[in-house]
Amino acid sequence: MWCETLSFDEVVAPAVATLLARYRVDLLLAVRPWQLDDVGAVVARLRDAGVFVGVWPMLADADGRWASVQSCARFVAFADAVLARAPGADELILDLEPPLRRMTGWKTGRPTFRQTPSPRAYAAARAAYVAAVTRWRAERRVTSALVPVLVAERGQWMQRVLGTPATDLPVDRHSVMAYTSLFEGWSRGLVTRRRAEALLGVCARLARRRFGDQAALSLGTIGTGAFGDEPCYRDVAELRRDVEVAVAAGVDELSLFDLGGMLRRGPAEAWLDALT
């Protein structure tokens, strides 16, 4: 379960930890720079409650927020700082997306290619991320989160355009962000719910073909995230159907975005039943 929109105080509430432990759902916890001093205690409390905890480093928005070529040095340094504060974390998530400002332009129909990294910059960042993942993975699981277009890519041309070197990383899983609510809601009427389910099935099959046993999927969304206006599931039945489509396509490691949305919309048990 991705967790981006809850405060640390909300995350460590006994009822939340008990719920996650009861359903045996892993928590993938976003960590922002201003939360660095508190993350160790939060991870320790959740693990003591029986919850598997992954840390999901996110830079300040002005620094790009996610892992990319442009943010490489800052991101690796911040991830190292997160792990130094929370050495007991079970997993590290490398969220590979273009910088937030660039993604906002694409979302609003104003795409730009002026920030496409040079071949030299791309190669250097790719090597730095490979080295960092190799180091991090010596002590814990490492997972990447990827934009869905990469499953249909041949070679690395799209990774170079986006500045998100992904396929060379020696991670345990590549989790493709196949959010049917966004496929439909951001399509300006071109994608119906049925077509969104079909796209999810295509993403799942292509992910299996490209990544094999490393393929995973992120489903959603239940609530809004970085942009604040993401289209969301209408009801729990849509999540249940997404799980059926993903598993039928051969992908059974699934993550759901996000815990805050689930708790706000409730009942939490209904969403967790559908996921698990």
C-alpha atoms as one frame of an Amber mdcrd trajectory, in Angstrom:
protein
   0.000   0.000   0.000   1.486   3.323  -1.097   1.311   6.019   1.569   1.946
   9.566   0.385  -0.832  11.708   1.820  -0.856  10.896   5.538   1.232  12.565
   8.206   3.569  10.369  10.225   1.296  10.821  13.247  -1.618   9.404  11.259
   0.462   6.515   9.913   1.514   5.286  13.363  -1.995   5.393  14.802  -2.591
   1.956  16.399  -5.707   1.306  14.323  -3.781   1.815  11.060  -0.904  -0.476
  12.003  -3.320  -3.117  13.280  -5.296  -3.003  10.038  -2.211  -3.374   7.841
  -0.826  -6.193   9.969  -4.158  -8.034   9.972  -4.364  -7.983   6.180  -0.605
  -8.600   5.820  -0.303  -5.577   3.552   3.121  -3.970   3.201   3.408  -0.207
   3.724   5.371   1.901   1.210   5.943   5.110   3.147   6.741   8.412   1.422
   9.511  10.348   3.168   9.997  14.053   2.418  13.096  16.057   3.442  11.328
  17.714   6.382  10.413  14.269   7.772  13.949  12.928   7.819  14.524  13.274
  11.573  11.322  11.383  12.396  11.371   8.510   9.926  13.486   6.149  12.040
  11.046   6.128  14.947   8.058   5.719  12.613   9.609   2.731  10.819  10.564
   1.131  14.131   7.038   1.507  15.566   5.402   0.050  12.478   7.780  -2.893
  12.323   7.193  -3.567  16.024   3.482  -3.764  15.155   4.220  -6.456  12.565
   4.117  -4.282   9.435   6.601  -4.667   6.573   7.814  -1.121   5.822   9.323
   0.221   2.632  10.674   3.776   2.542   9.827   5.881  -0.502  12.160   8.903
  -0.656  10.821  12.083  -2.280  12.788  15.272  -2.775  11.399  18.772  -2.330
   9.178  19.716  -5.271  11.642  22.409  -6.353  14.279  19.676  -6.711  12.058
  17.543  -8.933  10.426  15.351  -6.275  11.207  12.007  -7.976  14.277  10.106
  -9.148  15.462  11.131 -12.606  18.602  12.125 -14.465  18.175  15.724 -13.335
  17.776  14.832  -9.660  20.255  11.949  -9.547  22.890  13.299  -7.161  20.328
  14.847  -4.803  18.123  11.764  -4.859  20.885   9.251  -4.098  22.157  11.437
  -1.260  18.661  11.814   0.191  17.917   8.090  -0.078  21.170   7.368   1.740
  20.130   9.819   4.461  16.716   8.135   4.802  18.306   4.706   5.182  20.829
   6.056   7.691  17.921   7.319   9.836  15.803   4.174   9.278  18.244   1.262
   8.947  15.465  -1.186   9.817  13.452  -0.412   6.672  12.588  -3.590   4.783
  12.563  -2.008   1.343  13.578   1.087  -0.612  11.453   2.431  -3.459  13.043
   4.270  -6.372  10.232   6.307  -7.945  11.476   7.071 -11.473   9.539   9.946
 -13.012  10.436  13.180 -14.793  10.692  16.271 -12.551   7.376  17.467 -11.152
   7.354  20.696 -13.164   7.832  18.770 -16.408   5.149  16.231 -15.492   2.740
  19.068 -14.690   3.282  20.490 -18.170   2.585  17.137 -19.789  -0.531  16.644
 -17.675  -1.940  20.035 -18.669  -1.284  19.503 -22.375   1.897  21.611 -22.551
   4.620  19.000 -23.076   8.223  20.110 -23.390  11.270  18.249 -24.593  13.732
  20.990 -23.717  14.716  19.146 -20.543  15.618  15.913 -22.335  19.015  14.888
 -20.912  22.055  14.650 -23.141  23.348  11.137 -23.893  26.333  11.750 -21.612
  24.156  12.938 -18.707  21.798  10.005 -19.152  24.642   7.458 -19.156  26.239
   9.006 -16.066  22.965   9.013 -14.110  22.174   5.459 -15.166  25.563   4.286
 -13.884  25.079   6.180 -10.607  21.637   4.652 -10.035  22.903   1.143 -10.859
  25.723   1.549  -8.319  23.359   2.929  -5.674  20.774   0.167  -6.153  23.491
  -2.478  -5.955  24.645  -0.974  -2.666  21.142  -0.567  -1.210  20.068  -4.050
  -2.235  22.861  -5.661  -0.221  20.756  -5.081   2.915  17.134  -4.807   1.766
  14.683  -5.211  -1.054  14.688  -2.483  -3.725  11.740  -1.741  -6.015  11.329
   0.782  -8.797   8.099   2.590  -9.688   7.778   3.261 -13.422   5.528   5.244
 -15.726   3.469   2.853 -17.874   4.779   3.887 -21.305   8.078   2.134 -20.573
   6.524  -1.328 -20.888   5.938  -0.730 -24.614   9.364   0.738 -25.273  12.018
  -0.974 -27.392  15.525  -0.249 -26.214  15.806   2.795 -23.967  14.721   5.670
 -26.180  11.725   6.599 -24.010  13.788   6.319 -20.832  16.262   8.758 -22.388
  13.502  11.192 -23.396  11.939  11.091 -19.930  15.267  11.031 -18.096  14.298
   7.921 -16.122  16.925   5.151 -16.505  15.090   2.073 -15.284  15.596  -1.184
 -17.117  19.280  -1.597 -16.255  18.663  -1.278 -12.516  19.251  -4.519 -10.552
  16.021  -4.153  -8.551  13.843  -6.894  -7.097  10.706  -5.602  -8.830   9.644
  -2.990 -11.398   6.193  -1.708 -10.368   4.392  -0.156 -13.335   1.979   2.643
 -12.395  -1.030   1.311 -14.315  -3.713   3.537 -12.799  -6.982   2.886 -14.624
  -8.633   5.923 -13.047  -5.960   8.110 -14.688  -6.132   6.281 -18.017  -9.805
   7.146 -18.100  -9.927  10.463 -16.298  -7.032  12.139 -18.105  -8.023  10.898
 -21.578 -10.504  13.733 -22.243 -13.230  11.228 -22.965 -11.243   8.964 -25.281
 -10.855   6.110 -22.774 -13.924   4.557 -21.183 -13.786   2.440 -18.062 -13.861
  -0.721 -20.199 -10.986   0.562 -22.321  -9.055   1.476 -19.180  -9.357  -2.130
 -18.022  -8.116  -3.278 -21.421  -5.120  -0.933 -21.131  -4.377  -2.355 -17.697
  -4.352  -5.858 -19.165  -1.998  -4.728 -21.934   0.318  -3.064 -19.383   0.367
  -6.217 -17.291   1.168  -8.485 -20.221   3.851  -6.184 -21.591   5.367  -5.823
 -18.116   5.551  -9.611 -17.829   7.138  -9.807 -21.267   9.711  -7.116 -20.503
  10.497  -7.786 -16.847   9.518 -11.432 -16.340   9.282 -12.342 -12.648  10.354
  -8.793 -11.755   7.056  -7.400 -13.066   4.695  -5.750 -10.590   1.819  -3.294
 -10.911   0.594  -0.290  -8.990  -3.185   0.113  -9.101  -5.403   3.066  -8.337
  -6.160   5.607  -7.486  -8.347   5.770  -4.393  -7.323   9.342  -3.586  -5.318
  12.223  -5.004  -1.532  12.456  -4.877   1.163  14.900  -6.014  -1.078  16.906
  -8.355  -4.045  17.140  -6.003  -6.650  16.513  -8.718  -6.028  12.950  -9.894
  -9.190  11.124 -11.024 -10.095   8.346  -8.588 -11.979   5.069  -8.529 -15.733
   5.486  -8.416 -16.096   2.591  -6.002 -14.401  -0.507  -4.640 -15.791  -2.665
  -7.457 -13.389  -0.972  -9.891 -10.418  -1.953  -7.757 -11.716  -5.503  -7.476
 -11.959  -5.691 -11.256  -8.424  -4.266 -11.689  -7.029  -6.952  -9.399  -8.792
  -9.633 -11.449  -7.375  -8.231 -14.711  -3.825  -7.973 -13.337  -3.755 -11.464
 -11.871  -5.272 -12.979 -15.020  -2.412 -11.389 -16.982   0.148 -13.068 -14.739
   1.108 -10.257 -12.325   0.384 -10.944  -8.676   2.553  -8.399  -6.854   0.189
  -5.456  -6.607   0.394  -2.111  -4.835  -2.495   0.279  -4.296  -2.419   4.093
  -4.245  -2.951   5.222  -1.566  -3.494   4.651   2.149  -4.683   8.186   2.863
  -7.379   7.961   0.197  -8.487   4.590   1.504  -8.885   5.860   5.058 -10.686
   9.005   3.928 -13.155   7.166   1.721 -13.568   3.967   3.735 -14.555   1.506
   4.763 -10.920   0.460   4.726 -11.748  -3.211   5.069 -13.687  -3.197   1.792
 -10.725  -1.763  -0.152  -8.287  -4.185   1.507 -10.559  -7.136   0.809 -10.595
  -6.142  -2.867  -6.810  -5.746  -2.981  -5.975  -8.975  -1.194
